[in-house]
């Protein structure tokens, strides 16, 4: 029997890329001789992150539609046709057993062509409110792995599998790494640590808030570890000169910074929410309102509804931030309740459960459609 072959498509943001890599790593453990190919969007971050993880990747000339009239929008039909044609060529040449999509621009044309060729496809939907691409793809997808319940209103119920989102496996034991994390990041072990996460690119409004509130944090006697994102590094790195403040563009050891943190302020991207459920730190979500279908707010609300986190909208920050954060900082009962409740929502075996679903879809090579 030939070695298994898998194509995985996901990109645009870390929230699509890292789940894709986590699935590939888990599949590789099950199938050590398997061959993997990633398909992403040209000029997006997956073209660097995937090779760094040790996998081959091909890029499509594809991008999403903008909310206003732009040259990119005028080019969209041509990009789509180009990507559909290239996806068909990739599928014909690579002959995958299964095609897996974790979201992002490139997953649309690739999975569409795989569906048209009768190749089994699996969608991994990270958010509580799916985007239009996955809704369309779901009609012909073989299986749909989701992180939130009650998505039957968007997807065919018989295809749904509630698995959770793939997460970094090194987060499963962060409770044992606190001393290592404090030492690694040269933190003061006598002070509480506030971790601020704005996503891989950064969050403009969160960064503005943190800069404004730095005197407030310092007066509260806490130290700040601030991931500002690569787009904002030049603007905010100057704050590294302040005692008790560390600013970084990107965090290479998320397990150790989670272990060292006492409180977290974070956007509410699906991967971040899933990681925070695992690590169980008291969290304040500030969702981005500038995403499709406002899905970050819906992600955060799903946790808040179970008393697992606090939520402030960007429009509420100026009026309410200091009072809400002070309550979190001083109310130990609230801290304990938030930690306990968010951990109840964790799905530590998500990656393994998704791989099990993929394995169910593998067809006999002789019956594969090409």
N, C-alpha and C positions, 0 to 999 in steps of 0.2 A: 504493500500500500504506500502511495506517495506521501511525503511529508505534508502536513497541513499548511495552508496558505491563508493569511488573513490580511484584509485591507481595513485600515482604521482611518476615519476622517473626522477631524475636529480641530478648530482653531479660531484665530481672531483674538482671543483673550486666554489668559491662563485658566479661566474657568472651564473652557472647552478642551484645552491642551492637556492639562495634568490628569483629568479623568481618563483621557485617551491613552496616555502613557501608562497609567496605573493598570488599565485593562490589558494592554500589551504585555506588561511585565508579568501579570498573573497568568495570562495565556502561555507565556514562554515557560513558566514553571511547569505547567501541565503538559506542554508539547515542546520539549527542548530542541527538537529538530525543525520546528516550524519556521516558515519564512514570513516576514512582516513587511508591509509597505504602508506608509502613511500618505494621505493626500490632503494637502492644505491649500490655502490661498497664497498666491505669489505676494511677496513683500510683507507678509504678516509674521508675527512673532514665532509661529510654529516652524517656520523655515530655519530658525536657529535652535529653538528649544528641543525639537524632535531629534535632530542629529546629535545634539549634546547628550541625549538619553540613549544614543546608540542605535537609532533606527533610521532607515532610508525614508526619504519623503520626496514626493513630486508635487509641484505647484500648479494650480489652475489660475487662469486669468479671470478672476471673479471677485465681486465686491457687492455689498448690500446696497439697497436703494436708500438714497438720502431723503430727508424730509422736505427738502426744497429743490428747486430746479438747478441742477449742476451738470457739468460735462460728464461726470461719472454716470449720472442717471441716463443721459442720452446714449452713453456707450453700453448700458446694461444689457440690452437685447443681444448685442454682438458678443459681449463677455459670456452671457449665458449659453449661446449657441457654441462658442469656442469651448467652454467648459464641458458641455454635454458631449461634444465630439471627442475631446481629449479623455474624458472619463470612460467613454466606450472603448477607446483604444487601450487604456490602462487595464480595464477589466478583461479584455480579450487577450492581452499579452500576459497578465499576471495569473489569471484563472484562480481567483480566490474561492475558498470553501464558504466563507461568510464575509459580508461587508458590514462594518460597525460604524455608526455615526454618533458622535457626541456633541454635535452642534457646530455652528460656524458656517461661514459662507460656502465653503467647498463641499460640505456634506450634502447639500441639496442636489446639485447635478449628479454627484457620484452615486448617491443612493437611488435617485430616480432612474439612472441607467441600469443599475444593478437590479432593481425591481423589474424593469422592462425585459431583462435578460433571464429572469427566473432564478437569480442568485439569491439565496437567503440573506435578509438584512435585519439588523437589530438596531433600534434607536435607543440611545441612552439620554433621556430627558432629565436635566438637572433641576429645573425650576418648577415652582408650584403653579405657574401660568406659562404654558408652552408658547413658543413663537409660531408664526404662520408656516414656516418651512416644515417643521416637524408635524404640524397638523396635517399638512398636505401629504407628506411622506407616509404618515401612519396608515393611510388607506390600503397601501400595498405592502407595508412592512410585515415581516414575519413575527417579530416580537418587540415589545416596547417596555423597557425597564425604566421605572420612575422612582422619584425620591419622596413623593408626597401622595397621600391617599386622595380619593375622590376626584380622579382625573378622567372618569368615564365620560364627562361632558365634553371632553376634547378628543379622546381617543377611543377606538373600538375596545369595549370592555374585555372581550375574550383574549385580546393580545397583551393586556397589561400585566406587568409583574412588579410588585412593590419591593424593590431591592435596596433603595437608598443610593447615594452617590459614592463613586469610588473615592477613596481618600488615601493619603500617604500612609503606608503601613507603619512608619516610624512614629506615628502619633498615638498608636495604641497603648504605649507605655510611658507617656509623658510625665505621669505622676512620680516616676522614679528618677527623673532627670533634672529636678529643680536645681540642685547644687551645681551640676554640670552646666546648666543653662546660664546661671548667674555668673559663673566663672568665664564661660565662653564669650559672653557679651560684656564682661567687665562691669557688671552692675553692682550697686551697693547692696549687700545682703541685709542691711538694717532698714532699708526703705521699701515701701510698696512700689510695684512697677506697673505703670499704665502702658499697654501696648496699643498702638494705633495702626490700623490696617486700611489702606485705601485701594487695594488691588495692585496688580503688576504695573499698570501704567500710572496710577495715582488718581486721587480724587480732589478736584480743585476746591470744592466747598469745604470738605473735611480739612484740607490743609490750611485754608483760610481760618477756619475755626481754631485749629490747634495753635497756629501762630498767635492769634489774638488771646488765647487762654493760657499761654505758657506761664505768665506771671501767676495766674490763679493756681495752676498745677503746682508750681514751685512753692507757693505759699501754703499749700495743703501738705507739704512735706513728702510728695511722691516724686519718683523719677519717671521720665518719659522716654519710651523707645518708639520712635516715629518713622514708620515706613511711608515715605512721601510719594514714591513712584518715580520711574525714570524720567517722565515728562517734566517733573517739578524739582528734580535734584539740584539743578543750578540755582534755583530761586531760594531754596530752603536750607541748603547745606551750611550756611553761615551760622545757624542755630546750634551747630555742634560745639561752638565756643562757649555755650552756656553750661554751667555746672548742673548735672542732673538731667541733661537732654542729649539723646543720641538720635541723629537723623540718618537714615539709610534709604537708598533708592530701591533696594531689593534685599530680601532676607534669604540667605542660603540654607539656614538650618531652622526651619519652622518648628520642628519638634522642640528644639532647645529654647526658642523664644516663647513658645506657648508654655513650656514648663516653668519658665522664670516669671511669667506675667501673673499679676494678681487681678487685673481688670483689663477689659478689651473694649476699644471703640472700633467699629468695623462697618464697612459697606456690607450689603446683604446679598452678594453674589452666591450662587448655589453652592459652589465648592467651599467658600468661606463658612457658610452656614453649617454645612455638613462637618467641617473640621471643628468648628466651635462646639457643636453638639458632642463630639468625641472628647475634647479636652476639658469641657465643663467649667470654663471660667466665667465669672459674672460679666455679662456683655451688654453694651449699649449699641444697637444698630442705628446707623444713619444711612438709609437706603438711597441709592441714586435714583432721582426721578427721570433721568435722561436715558432710559433703556426701554426696549420694546415692551409694550403692554404694562409698563410700570411693575415688571415682575420682581424686582428687588423688594419693593414694599410688600408684595404678596408673600415672598419668601419669609421676610421678617415677621409679618403678622401671623404666619402659621406657627412660629415659635412663641411669640408673645401670647397667643391664644391659649397656650399651655403653661403660661407663667414661667417661661424659660429664658426670657430676655426682656430688656427695655427697648423702646423704639422712640426716636425723635425724627420727624421729618425735617428736611433742610429749612423749610419755612418757619420752623419752631425754634431753631437753634439760638437765635439772638435773645429771645424772651425766656427760654426755659432751660437752656443747657446747664448753667451753673447750679441751679436748684436741683435738677434731676441727678446730676453727677455727684453733688454733695451728699444727697440721700444715699446713693449707691456706695459712696466711699465710707460713710459713717454708720450705715445700718447693716450690722453683721448678719442679722436674721434674713434680710433681703438677699445678701450675698449668698448665704447658704441655700436659700430656697431657689434662687436662679440657677445656681450650679447643679443642684440635684435635679431640677425639672428639665433643664436642657439636656443633661446626660441621658435622661429617660428616652429622648428622641433619637439618640445615636443609633446608627446601624453599622457596627464595626465590621460586619461580614459582607458588606455591599459588593466589593470587588469580586469576591469568591462567588457570590450568588449570581452576578452578571455573567461571569465566565461559565457557570453551570448552564445558564440560558443559551449562551453562544454554542456550547457543545451540543445541546439538543438540536440545534439547527444544522449541524454539519451533515451534509448528504454524502451518500456513497459517490466517490469520484466518477464512477461509470455513468451515473444518472445526472451529473451536474450539467446544467444548461449553458452552452456557449455557442 
